[in-house]
Amino acid sequence: MTERPFSEHRLAALALLNGEYRLTRKAGQFLGQIAVDPSPMSEAQADWLSKLLEKHELPPLAEGGAK
Protein backbone atom coordinates (compact mmCIF):
# COMPACT_ATOMS: atom_id res chain seq x y z
CA MET A 1 0.00 0.00 0.00
CA THR A 2 1.74 3.17 -1.15
CA GLU A 3 -0.99 5.68 -0.42
CA ARG A 4 -0.36 8.26 2.29
CA PRO A 5 -2.15 7.84 5.62
CA PHE A 6 -5.27 9.92 6.26
CA SER A 7 -4.34 13.10 8.13
CA GLU A 8 -7.61 13.19 10.09
CA HIS A 9 -10.47 10.86 10.94
CA ARG A 10 -13.04 12.96 9.07
CA LEU A 11 -11.22 12.40 5.75
CA ALA A 12 -11.00 8.67 6.38
CA ALA A 13 -14.71 8.47 7.19
CA LEU A 14 -15.63 10.41 4.04
CA ALA A 15 -13.42 8.14 1.91
CA LEU A 16 -15.31 5.11 3.20
CA LEU A 17 -18.72 6.74 2.76
CA ASN A 18 -17.98 8.02 -0.76
CA GLY A 19 -16.35 4.82 -1.99
CA GLU A 20 -17.98 1.76 -3.49
CA TYR A 21 -17.73 -0.19 -0.24
CA ARG A 22 -20.34 -2.47 1.31
CA LEU A 23 -21.04 -1.04 4.73
CA THR A 24 -23.57 -2.05 7.31
CA ARG A 25 -26.14 0.49 8.43
CA LYS A 26 -24.38 0.67 11.79
CA ALA A 27 -21.01 1.34 10.14
CA GLY A 28 -22.57 4.01 7.91
CA GLN A 29 -24.11 5.75 10.91
CA PHE A 30 -20.80 5.62 12.75
CA LEU A 31 -18.89 7.04 9.78
CA GLY A 32 -21.47 9.78 9.27
CA GLN A 33 -21.20 10.76 12.92
CA ILE A 34 -17.41 11.01 12.96
CA ALA A 35 -17.36 12.80 9.59
CA VAL A 36 -19.36 15.72 11.00
CA ASP A 37 -18.35 15.67 14.68
CA PRO A 38 -15.06 17.56 15.20
CA SER A 39 -14.51 16.20 18.72
CA PRO A 40 -11.76 13.61 19.29
CA MET A 41 -12.68 9.96 18.87
CA SER A 42 -12.65 7.52 21.74
CA GLU A 43 -10.22 4.62 21.69
CA ALA A 44 -13.03 2.27 20.67
CA GLN A 45 -14.07 4.55 17.79
CA ALA A 46 -10.47 4.85 16.58
CA ASP A 47 -10.12 1.06 16.70
CA TRP A 48 -13.33 0.52 14.71
CA LEU A 49 -12.31 3.10 12.09
CA SER A 50 -8.89 1.44 11.77
CA LYS A 51 -10.55 -1.95 11.24
CA LEU A 52 -12.87 -0.54 8.55
CA LEU A 53 -9.95 1.11 6.73
CA GLU A 54 -7.93 -2.10 6.85
CA LYS A 55 -10.89 -4.24 5.72
CA HIS A 56 -11.41 -2.06 2.65
CA GLU A 57 -7.68 -1.78 1.92
CA LEU A 58 -7.48 1.96 2.52
CA PRO A 59 -4.54 3.74 4.13
CA PRO A 60 -4.51 3.99 7.92
CA LEU A 61 -4.87 7.14 9.97
CA ALA A 62 -1.69 9.14 10.40
CA GLU A 63 -0.21 9.38 13.87
CA GLY A 64 -2.43 11.87 15.69
CA GLY A 65 -5.16 11.69 13.02
CA ALA A 66 -7.78 10.54 15.51
CA LYS A 67 -8.23 13.97 17.03
LINHU-V539316 format. One record per helix or strand of 3 or more residues. SS is the DSSP state (helix for helix, strand for strand). FROM is the first residue (numbers start at 0). LEN is the number of residues. If there is no record, write none. Layout:
ss:SS from:FROM len:LEN
ss:SS from:FROM len:LEN
This chain:
ss:helix from:8 len:10
ss:helix from:24 len:12
ss:helix from:42 len:13
